[in-house]
Amino acid sequence: MYCCAIILCYPDLTSSLEFQRVWQIAKQQGITPQYARQLAKRFSKPSEVKFKRCGRKPQPLAPGVEQLILSLQRQTLFGAVNLEKQLHERSVKLSHNKIHTVLAKHGLTKREPKKSKRRKWVRWERRHSNSLWHTDWSDKFGKQIILIEDDASRFIVGYGEFSNANSENTQRVFAQASCFAWFA
């Protein structure tokens, strides 16, 4: 993944400098006018634009650590997390992500595409409490249970036990839950 230091709204900053003042562009982008001029100079020739890798440069492993990881993995057949614990007992502190990278480099990991998929239920989680409630109906011991739950905190805001689950009973449970949530 590659990134640029700043993303400008204008495709060609040098031509936009003719139409707008430098301080206007700088204010709009949240940068200083001096930095806007530097960017205009840097990106004036698109063929010379060079993007750097994002993030931190990877730190190389200490000599012998990679062989230690591989030999320990062959002996125990552990994954990266358990190997991290084994190495920690041997006074080698290394994150399981680096261990996994070494194992993947040597083809000792299994790619699991299901784990890389985005979970659908994560889409509906909320950051703040009481921003979304959802209703569940359930049948337990011959009774219909209506449950209203806060999506962010998983707090049960209200519930009711009825002989049948219909919209009237749901409205009754919602009215009780809203009184409890807003006035408690």
N, CA and C of each residue as an Amber inpcrd file, in Angstrom:
protein
   552
   0.8430000  -1.1690000   0.0000000   0.0000000   0.0000000   0.0000000
   0.8910000   1.2360000   0.0000000   0.6090000   2.1550000  -0.8770000
   1.4140000   3.3630000  -0.9850000   0.5690000   4.5710000  -0.6060000
   1.2040000   5.5900000  -0.0900000   0.4700000   6.7960000   0.2720000
   1.3140000   8.0170000  -0.0570000   0.6710000   9.1360000  -0.0400000
   1.3280000  10.4120000  -0.2700000   1.2560000  11.1960000   1.0270000
   2.1240000  12.1770000   1.1990000   2.1430000  12.9480000   2.4320000
   0.8270000  13.6840000   2.6390000   0.2200000  14.1720000   1.5930000
  -1.0480000  14.8990000   1.7170000  -1.8310000  14.7120000   0.4280000
  -3.1180000  14.6100000   0.5460000  -3.9600000  14.4640000  -0.6380000
  -4.5700000  15.8260000  -0.9170000  -4.3260000  16.3240000  -2.0790000
  -4.8200000  17.6440000  -2.4440000  -6.0900000  17.5140000  -3.2640000
  -6.9660000  18.4890000  -3.1060000  -8.2250000  18.4660000  -3.8540000
  -8.0060000  18.7860000  -5.3210000  -6.8920000  19.4200000  -5.6070000
  -6.6420000  19.8630000  -6.9640000  -5.7360000  18.8780000  -7.6780000
  -6.1010000  18.4440000  -8.8920000  -5.2410000  17.5010000  -9.6060000
  -3.8970000  18.1010000  -9.9730000  -3.8670000  19.3660000 -10.3160000
  -2.6140000  20.0130000 -10.6690000  -2.5090000  21.2890000  -9.8390000
  -1.7400000  21.2550000  -8.7870000  -1.6600000  22.3680000  -7.8460000
  -1.0500000  23.6070000  -8.4930000  -0.1400000  23.4230000  -9.4240000
   0.5210000  24.5950000 -10.0180000  -0.4630000  25.4120000 -10.8410000
  -1.3650000  24.7570000 -11.5600000  -2.3320000  25.5310000 -12.3320000
  -3.3640000  26.1760000 -11.4180000  -3.6700000  25.5420000 -10.2880000
  -4.6460000  26.1340000  -9.3810000  -4.0680000  27.3260000  -8.6410000
  -2.7200000  27.3990000  -8.5370000  -2.1010000  28.5510000  -7.8870000
  -2.3410000  29.8250000  -8.6790000  -2.5750000  29.6830000  -9.9660000
  -2.8510000  30.8550000 -10.7800000  -4.2320000  31.4210000 -10.4730000
  -5.1840000  30.5470000 -10.0960000  -6.5550000  30.9700000  -9.8830000
  -6.8590000  31.2730000  -8.4150000  -6.1440000  30.6760000  -7.4880000
  -6.3660000  30.9050000  -6.0740000  -5.0700000  31.3070000  -5.4140000
  -5.1860000  32.1020000  -4.4040000  -4.0010000  32.5010000  -3.6700000
  -3.4860000  31.3320000  -2.8430000  -2.2000000  31.3430000  -2.5620000
  -1.5560000  30.2500000  -1.8340000  -2.1550000  30.0860000  -0.4500000
  -2.4220000  31.1960000   0.2240000  -2.9460000  31.0940000   1.5820000
  -4.3470000  30.4980000   1.5960000  -5.1280000  30.7080000   0.5090000
  -6.4700000  30.1120000   0.4410000  -6.3850000  28.5900000   0.3250000
  -5.4750000  28.1270000  -0.5210000  -5.2850000  26.6840000  -0.6790000
  -4.7640000  26.0870000   0.6230000  -3.8120000  26.7770000   1.2520000
  -3.2400000  26.2810000   2.5030000  -4.2950000  26.2010000   3.5960000
  -5.1320000  27.2030000   3.6850000  -6.1890000  27.2190000   4.7030000
  -7.1970000  26.1000000   4.4460000  -7.5400000  25.8980000   3.1840000
  -8.4960000  24.8610000   2.8270000  -7.9470000  23.4670000   3.1450000
  -6.6470000  23.2670000   2.9400000  -6.0370000  21.9610000   3.1710000
  -5.5570000  21.7850000   4.6020000  -5.5360000  22.8700000   5.3890000
  -5.0780000  22.7800000   6.7720000  -3.5660000  22.7040000   6.8870000
  -2.8610000  23.3750000   5.9830000  -1.3970000  23.3850000   6.0020000
  -0.9150000  24.8280000   5.9490000   0.3800000  25.0380000   6.1030000
   0.9340000  26.3930000   6.0390000   1.1330000  26.7920000   4.5710000
   1.1300000  28.0940000   4.2850000   1.3660000  28.5420000   2.9020000
   2.7320000  28.1110000   2.3730000   3.7300000  28.0820000   3.2430000
   5.0640000  27.6540000   2.8180000   5.0320000  26.1950000   2.3540000
   4.3150000  25.3410000   3.1030000   4.2290000  23.9310000   2.7280000
   3.4300000  23.7650000   1.4350000   2.4180000  24.6270000   1.2150000
   1.6520000  24.5780000  -0.0320000   2.5530000  24.8840000  -1.2280000
   3.4600000  25.8570000  -1.0560000   4.4000000  26.1750000  -2.1340000
   5.3550000  25.0120000  -2.3920000   5.8110000  24.3600000  -1.3000000
   6.7050000  23.2040000  -1.4580000   6.0020000  22.0790000  -2.2150000
   4.7350000  21.8390000  -1.8850000   3.9800000  20.8010000  -2.5840000
   3.7740000  21.1450000  -4.0520000   3.5100000  22.4090000  -4.3220000
   3.3300000  22.8270000  -5.7120000   4.6030000  22.5930000  -6.5060000
   5.7320000  22.8800000  -5.8960000   7.0050000  22.6700000  -6.5690000
   7.2820000  21.1840000  -6.7700000   6.9700000  20.3840000  -5.7210000
   7.2510000  18.9470000  -5.7790000   6.3910000  18.2350000  -6.8160000
   5.1000000  18.6390000  -6.9280000   4.1870000  17.9390000  -7.8190000
   3.9730000  18.6630000  -9.1390000   4.8380000  19.5970000  -9.4740000
   4.6720000  20.3220000 -10.7340000   4.9360000  19.4190000 -11.9370000
   5.8150000  18.4280000 -11.7810000   6.0990000  17.4780000 -12.8580000
   5.6160000  16.0970000 -12.4110000   4.4740000  15.6390000 -12.9550000
   3.9050000  14.3620000 -12.5000000   4.8140000  13.1630000 -12.7220000
   5.7230000  13.2300000 -13.6820000   6.6020000  12.0810000 -13.9450000
   7.6170000  11.8880000 -12.8270000   7.8740000  12.9390000 -12.0460000
   8.8700000  12.8530000 -10.9870000   8.2670000  12.5390000  -9.6140000
   6.9550000  12.3180000  -9.5610000   6.3030000  12.0260000  -8.2810000
   6.6820000  10.6170000  -7.8410000   7.2200000  10.5100000  -6.6430000
   7.6110000   9.2090000  -6.1110000   6.9030000   9.0030000  -4.7810000
   6.2370000   7.8840000  -4.6620000   5.5220000   7.5660000  -3.4430000
   6.3640000   6.6490000  -2.5740000   6.3060000   6.8800000  -1.2780000
   7.0370000   6.0440000  -0.3270000   6.0820000   5.0480000   0.3050000
   6.6190000   3.9630000   0.8500000   5.8010000   2.9800000   1.5410000
   5.2480000   3.5990000   2.8150000   4.0020000   3.2980000   3.0950000
   3.3740000   3.8030000   4.3080000   3.8770000   3.0350000   5.5160000
   3.8250000   3.6980000   6.6470000   4.1080000   3.0260000   7.9050000
   5.5810000   2.9370000   8.2280000   5.8140000   2.1950000   9.2800000
   7.1560000   2.0150000   9.7870000   7.9530000   1.0330000   8.9490000
   9.2480000   1.2240000   8.9000000  10.0890000   0.2590000   8.1960000
  10.1950000  -0.9930000   9.0550000  10.0910000  -2.1790000   8.4540000
  10.1740000  -3.4050000   9.2580000  11.5760000  -3.5910000   9.8400000
  11.6120000  -3.9480000  11.1180000  12.8870000  -4.1830000  11.7940000
  13.3460000  -5.6100000  11.4920000  14.5910000  -5.8000000  11.1070000
  15.0760000  -7.1570000  10.8320000  15.1970000  -7.9540000  12.1340000
  15.0050000  -9.2550000  12.0130000  15.1420000 -10.1330000  13.1840000
  16.6120000 -10.2850000  13.5630000  16.8230000 -10.5410000  14.8410000
  18.1850000 -10.7960000  15.3110000  18.6960000 -12.0820000  14.6680000
  19.9990000 -12.1890000  14.4610000  20.5300000 -13.3940000  13.8160000
  20.2390000 -14.6370000  14.6620000  19.8010000 -15.6830000  14.0090000
  19.5260000 -16.9450000  14.6930000  18.1060000 -17.0820000  15.1980000
  17.3430000 -15.9810000  15.2790000  15.9740000 -16.0490000  15.7990000
  15.0650000 -16.7760000  14.8190000  15.2560000 -16.5140000  13.5330000
  14.4250000 -17.1780000  12.5270000  14.6260000 -18.6940000  12.5700000
  15.8680000 -19.1280000  12.6980000  16.1360000 -20.5760000  12.7890000
  15.5730000 -21.1580000  14.0760000  15.6090000 -20.3780000  15.1700000
  15.0400000 -20.8290000  16.4320000  13.5280000 -21.0150000  16.3150000
  12.8680000 -20.0760000  15.6410000  11.4170000 -20.1760000  15.4270000
  11.0880000 -21.4150000  14.6170000  11.8310000 -21.6260000  13.5310000
  11.5560000 -22.7770000  12.6630000  11.8220000 -24.1030000  13.3610000
  12.9100000 -24.1860000  14.1250000  13.2010000 -25.4420000  14.8180000
  12.1840000 -25.7200000  15.9150000  11.7740000 -24.6820000  16.6190000
  10.7760000 -24.8460000  17.6680000   9.4220000 -25.2330000  17.0800000
   9.0970000 -24.6910000  15.9250000   7.8300000 -25.0260000  15.2790000
   7.8370000 -26.4710000  14.7900000   8.9600000 -26.9500000  14.2890000
   9.0540000 -28.3450000  13.8360000   8.9330000 -29.3210000  15.0020000
   9.4770000 -28.9240000  16.1620000   9.4040000 -29.8030000  17.3420000
   7.9990000 -29.8560000  17.9160000   7.3510000 -28.6800000  18.0470000
   6.0810000 -28.6210000  18.7690000   4.8530000 -28.5840000  17.8750000
   5.0210000 -28.1840000  16.6220000   3.9220000 -27.9920000  15.6740000
   2.9060000 -26.9600000  16.1830000   3.3780000 -25.9700000  16.9610000
   2.5290000 -24.9180000  17.4810000   2.3400000 -23.8290000  16.4360000
   1.3220000 -23.0060000  16.6540000   1.1050000 -21.8190000  15.8410000
   1.8730000 -20.6480000  16.4200000   1.6460000 -19.4700000  15.8470000
   2.4220000 -18.2880000  16.2110000   2.1930000 -17.8520000  17.6630000
   0.9580000 -17.9250000  18.1520000   0.6550000 -17.4600000  19.5090000
   1.3250000 -18.3530000  20.5430000   1.2320000 -19.6660000  20.3670000
   1.8720000 -20.5780000  21.3160000   3.3970000 -20.5470000  21.1960000
   3.8890000 -20.3290000  19.9870000   5.3420000 -20.1910000  19.8230000
   5.8470000 -18.9340000  20.5360000   5.0360000 -17.8930000  20.5370000
   5.4090000 -16.6740000  21.2440000   5.6090000 -16.9670000  22.7350000
   4.7200000 -17.7740000  23.3170000   4.8480000 -18.1360000  24.7340000
   6.0860000 -18.9920000  24.9770000   6.3460000 -19.9290000  24.0650000
   7.5270000 -20.7820000  24.1950000   8.8140000 -19.9640000  24.1050000
   8.8380000 -19.0140000  23.1830000  10.0260000 -18.1670000  23.0350000
  10.1890000 -17.2410000  24.2410000   9.0820000 -16.8040000  24.7990000
   9.1490000 -15.9360000  25.9740000   9.7750000 -16.6730000  27.1620000
   9.4920000 -17.9690000  27.2740000  10.1070000 -18.7880000  28.3300000
  11.6160000 -18.9050000  28.1240000  12.0470000 -18.7780000  26.8750000
  13.4910000 -18.8460000  26.5570000  14.1070000 -17.4500000  26.4920000
  13.4090000 -16.4530000  27.0370000  13.8660000 -15.0570000  27.1020000
  14.0240000 -14.4120000  25.7280000  13.2450000 -14.8630000  24.7630000
  13.2220000 -14.2330000  23.4390000  11.8580000 -13.5720000  23.3010000
  11.8420000 -12.2490000  23.3160000  10.5810000 -11.5170000  23.2290000
  10.3370000 -11.1040000  21.7910000   9.2960000 -11.6780000  21.2140000
   8.9600000 -11.4480000  19.8140000   7.4480000 -11.5410000  19.6790000
   6.8450000 -10.6440000  18.9390000   5.3900000 -10.6580000  18.7950000
   4.9530000 -11.8180000  17.9060000   3.7190000 -12.2670000  18.1330000
   3.2240000 -13.3810000  17.3270000   3.0310000 -12.9830000  15.8730000
   2.8730000 -11.6780000  15.6020000   2.7520000 -11.2350000  14.2070000
   4.0630000 -11.4410000  13.4500000   5.1970000 -11.1470000  14.0990000
   6.4970000 -11.3810000  13.4420000   6.7430000 -12.8770000  13.2810000
   6.3470000 -13.6470000  14.2880000   6.5050000 -15.1100000  14.2030000
   5.6700000 -15.6420000  13.0470000   4.4450000 -15.1460000  12.9250000
   3.5770000 -15.5720000  11.8280000   4.1760000 -15.1960000  10.4750000
   4.8110000 -14.0310000  10.3950000   5.4640000 -13.6160000   9.1490000
   6.5800000 -14.5710000   8.7700000   7.3700000 -14.9930000   9.7550000
   8.4610000 -15.9470000   9.4910000   7.8880000 -17.2830000   9.0260000
   6.8380000 -17.7430000   9.7150000   6.2320000 -19.0260000   9.3440000
   5.6150000 -18.9600000   7.9460000   4.9790000 -17.8380000   7.6270000
   4.3790000 -17.6810000   6.3020000   5.4480000 -17.6290000   5.2130000
   6.5670000 -17.0100000   5.5170000   7.6750000 -16.9150000   4.5600000
   8.1890000 -18.2990000   4.1840000   8.1540000 -19.2280000   5.1360000
   8.6350000 -20.5900000   4.8900000   7.5010000 -21.5670000   4.5740000
   6.2960000 -21.0500000   4.3630000   5.1710000 -21.8870000   3.9500000
   4.6330000 -22.7900000   5.0450000   4.7630000 -22.3890000   6.2950000
   4.3070000 -23.2240000   7.4120000   2.9780000 -22.7560000   7.9950000
   2.3220000 -21.8220000   7.3420000   1.0080000 -21.3740000   7.8090000
  -0.0480000 -21.7670000   6.8060000  -1.2550000 -21.8280000   7.3010000
  -2.3810000 -22.1770000   6.4460000  -3.1930000 -20.9080000   6.2170000
  -3.4820000 -20.6020000   4.9750000  -4.2830000 -19.4220000   4.6620000
  -5.7420000 -19.7740000   4.8740000  -6.4300000 -18.9580000   5.6800000
  -7.8360000 -19.2120000   5.9680000  -8.6700000 -18.0420000   5.4540000
  -9.2600000 -18.1980000   4.2470000  -9.9930000 -17.0730000   3.6540000
 -11.2410000 -16.6800000   4.4400000 -11.8290000 -17.6030000   5.1770000
 -13.0250000 -17.2660000   5.9490000 -12.7030000 -16.2690000   7.0580000
 -11.4900000 -16.3330000   7.5860000 -11.1050000 -15.4100000   8.6460000
 -10.8060000 -14.0200000   8.1070000 -10.5080000 -13.9140000   6.8160000
 -10.1870000 -12.6170000   6.2480000 -11.4310000 -11.8760000   5.7730000
 -12.5920000 -12.5620000   5.7430000 -13.8220000 -11.9090000   5.3280000
 -14.3180000 -10.9800000   6.4250000 -15.0060000  -9.9360000   6.0120000
 -15.6210000  -9.0340000   6.9770000 -16.8830000  -9.6910000   7.5250000
 -16.9980000  -9.6840000   8.8260000 -18.1780000 -10.2750000   9.4420000
 -19.3650000  -9.3430000   9.2730000 -20.5120000  -9.9040000   8.8780000
 -21.6780000  -9.0790000   8.6060000 -22.2240000  -8.4540000   9.8740000
 -22.1340000  -9.1580000  10.9790000 -22.7090000  -8.6260000  12.2130000
 -21.9460000  -7.4250000  12.7380000 -20.6920000  -7.2580000  12.3640000
 -19.9010000  -6.1220000  12.8240000 -20.4630000  -4.8280000  12.2390000
 -21.0850000  -4.9350000  11.0880000 -21.6290000  -3.7710000  10.4110000
 -22.6690000  -3.0470000  11.2650000 -23.3950000  -3.7960000  12.0960000
 -24.5100000  -3.1980000  12.8320000 -24.1330000  -2.7710000  14.2380000
 -22.9080000  -2.9670000  14.6460000 -22.5110000  -2.5170000  15.9730000
 -22.4190000  -1.0050000  16.0050000 -22.7870000  -0.4420000  17.1430000
 -22.7460000   1.0080000  17.3140000 -21.6840000   1.3710000  18.3310000
 -21.1610000   2.5860000  18.2170000 -20.1290000   3.0420000  19.1380000
 -20.7260000   3.5400000  20.4430000 -21.8950000   4.1730000  20.3690000
 -22.4620000   4.8190000  21.5400000 -23.7140000   4.0850000  22.0070000
 -23.8730000   4.0080000  23.3080000 -25.0610000   3.3720000  23.8720000
 -26.3040000   4.1680000  23.4970000 -27.4000000   3.4700000  23.3770000
 -28.7150000   4.0270000  23.0480000 -28.7880000   4.6760000  21.6810000
 -27.8340000   4.4070000  20.7990000 -27.9540000   4.9250000  19.4410000
 -28.7540000   3.9590000  18.5710000 -28.8580000   2.6930000  19.0000000
 -29.6680000   1.7250000  18.2700000 -30.0940000   0.6160000  19.2080000
 -31.3850000   0.3180000  19.1950000 -31.9070000  -0.8320000  19.9250000
 -32.4200000  -1.8210000  18.9030000 -32.3970000  -3.0840000  19.2480000
 -33.0380000  -4.0540000  18.3800000 -33.9020000  -5.0020000  19.2140000
 -34.8770000  -5.5870000  18.5640000 -35.8690000  -6.4220000  19.2340000
 -35.6690000  -7.8720000  18.8210000 -35.7600000  -8.7560000  19.7980000
 -35.6930000 -10.1980000  19.5360000 -36.9280000 -10.8610000  20.1200000
 -37.4630000 -11.8270000  19.3950000 -38.5660000 -12.6280000  19.9030000
 -38.0430000 -14.0380000  20.0860000 -38.4870000 -14.6790000  21.1610000
 -38.0280000 -16.0270000  21.4420000 -39.1600000 -16.8250000  22.0760000
 -39.0980000 -18.1410000  21.9070000 -40.1180000 -19.0220000  22.4770000
 -39.4540000 -19.8910000  23.5350000 -39.8100000 -19.6880000  24.8060000
 -39.2550000 -20.4760000  25.9090000 -40.3880000 -20.9930000  26.7800000
 -40.4130000 -22.2780000  27.0060000 -41.3740000 -22.9310000  27.9030000
 -42.8210000 -22.5950000  27.5460000 -43.1150000 -22.5120000  26.2610000
 -44.4750000 -22.2460000  25.8070000 -44.8780000 -20.7850000  25.8690000
 -43.9830000 -19.9050000  26.2790000 -44.2610000 -18.4700000  26.3480000
 -43.4180000 -17.7470000  25.3020000 -43.9460000 -16.6360000  24.8020000
 -43.2190000 -15.8030000  23.8550000 -42.5100000 -14.6940000  24.6400000
 -41.2140000 -14.5900000  24.4570000 -40.4310000 -13.5640000  25.1510000
 -40.0190000 -12.5110000  24.1330000 -40.3240000 -11.2640000  24.4580000
 -39.9280000 -10.1330000  23.6220000 -38.8300000  -9.3930000  24.3760000
 -37.7090000  -9.1840000  23.6960000 -36.5270000  -8.6170000  24.3310000
 -36.0470000  -7.4210000  23.5150000 -35.7990000  -6.2830000  24.1930000
 -35.2350000  -5.1150000  23.5260000 -33.8440000  -4.9090000  24.0900000
 -32.8670000  -4.8700000  23.1870000 -31.4670000  -4.8600000  23.5910000
 -30.7420000  -3.6770000  22.9470000 -29.8620000  -3.0330000  23.7310000
 -29.0230000  -1.9620000  23.2070000 -27.9140000  -2.5940000  22.3740000
 -27.7370000  -2.1030000  21.1600000 -26.8030000  -2.7390000  20.2350000
 -25.3480000  -2.5100000  20.6220000 -25.0220000  -1.3500000  21.1890000
 -23.6260000  -1.0500000  21.5210000 -23.1660000  -1.7920000  22.7670000
 -23.9690000  -1.7620000  23.8320000 -23.5310000  -2.3340000  25.1090000
 -24.0870000  -3.7290000  25.3600000 -25.0080000  -4.1860000  24.5290000
 -25.6920000  -5.4730000  24.7100000 -26.5000000  -5.5100000  26.0130000
 -26.8630000  -4.3280000  26.5100000 -27.6640000  -4.2110000  27.7190000
 -29.1220000  -4.4840000  27.3650000 -29.7840000  -5.3030000  28.1750000
 -31.1970000  -5.5940000  27.9480000 -31.9930000  -4.4390000  28.5390000
 -32.5640000  -3.6320000  27.6520000 -33.2780000  -2.4390000  28.0720000
 -34.6640000  -2.7910000  28.5780000 -35.3110000  -3.7620000  27.9500000
 -36.6400000  -4.1670000  28.3800000 -36.9910000  -5.5390000  27.8580000
 -37.9290000  -6.1970000  28.5450000 -38.3820000  -7.5050000  28.0950000
 -39.8040000  -7.7200000  28.5840000 -40.4550000  -8.6670000  27.9710000
 -41.8080000  -9.0320000  28.3750000 -42.0730000 -10.4820000  28.0200000
 -42.9320000 -11.1070000  28.8170000 -43.2910000 -12.5090000  28.6010000
 -44.7850000 -12.5490000  28.3030000 -45.1470000 -13.0780000  27.1330000
 -46.5320000 -13.0460000  26.6790000 -46.9230000 -14.4080000  26.1220000
 -48.2410000 -14.5860000  25.9590000 -48.7140000 -15.8340000  25.3510000
 -48.5050000 -15.8140000  23.8390000 -48.4600000 -14.6060000  23.2480000
 -48.1360000 -14.4990000  21.8180000 -47.3500000 -13.2070000  21.5790000
 -46.4790000 -13.2480000  20.5890000 -45.6480000 -12.0840000  20.2530000
 -46.2990000 -11.3590000  19.0880000 -46.8610000 -10.1920000  19.3630000
 -47.4640000  -9.3980000  18.2990000 -46.9960000  -7.9500000  18.4430000
 -47.4380000  -7.1100000  17.5330000 -46.9640000  -5.7250000  17.5270000
 -47.4630000  -4.9560000  18.7440000 -48.6380000  -5.2730000  19.2310000
 -49.1760000  -4.5830000  20.4140000 -48.3150000  -4.8680000  21.6460000
 -47.9490000  -6.1250000  21.8450000 -47.0900000  -6.4840000  22.9740000
 -45.6910000  -5.8900000  22.8200000 -45.2000000  -5.8430000  21.5950000
 -43.8870000  -5.2490000  21.3370000 -43.8980000  -3.7620000  21.6670000
 -44.9820000  -3.0620000  21.2960000 -45.1020000  -1.6440000  21.6230000
 -45.1670000  -1.4370000  23.1280000 -45.8290000  -2.3320000  23.8310000
 -45.9240000  -2.2340000  25.2860000 -44.5410000  -2.3780000  25.9250000
 -43.7630000  -3.3510000  25.4480000 -42.4090000  -3.5550000  25.9820000
 -41.5240000  -2.3550000  25.6340000 -41.6770000  -1.8300000  24.4130000
 -40.8810000  -0.6800000  24.0080000 -41.2070000   0.5450000  24.8650000
 -42.4920000   0.7660000  25.1740000 -42.8890000   1.8980000  26.0020000
 -42.2630000   1.7860000  27.3980000 -42.2950000   0.5800000  27.9760000
 -41.6880000   0.3820000  29.2930000 -40.1760000   0.5850000  29.2220000
 -39.5450000   0.0770000  28.1730000 -38.0840000   0.1890000  28.0450000
 -37.6690000   1.6360000  27.8430000 -38.4130000   2.3730000  27.0410000
 -38.0550000   3.7730000  26.7920000 -38.2160000   4.6130000  28.0560000
 -39.2380000   4.3360000  28.8530000 -39.3740000   5.0520000  30.1330000
 -38.2150000   4.7370000  31.0480000 -37.8160000   3.4890000  31.0980000
 -36.7090000   3.0880000  31.9530000 -35.3960000   3.7120000  31.4870000
 -35.1720000   3.7080000  30.1770000 -33.8820000   4.1790000  29.6510000
 -33.7590000   5.6930000  29.7350000 -34.8450000   6.4160000  29.5230000
 -34.7410000   7.8670000  29.4750000 -34.9250000   8.5320000  30.8200000
 -35.5960000   7.8700000  31.7570000 -35.8840000   8.5280000  33.0210000
 -35.2020000   7.8830000  34.1960000 -34.4590000   6.8050000  33.9600000
 -33.7830000   6.1270000  35.0900000 -32.4370000   6.7270000  35.3460000
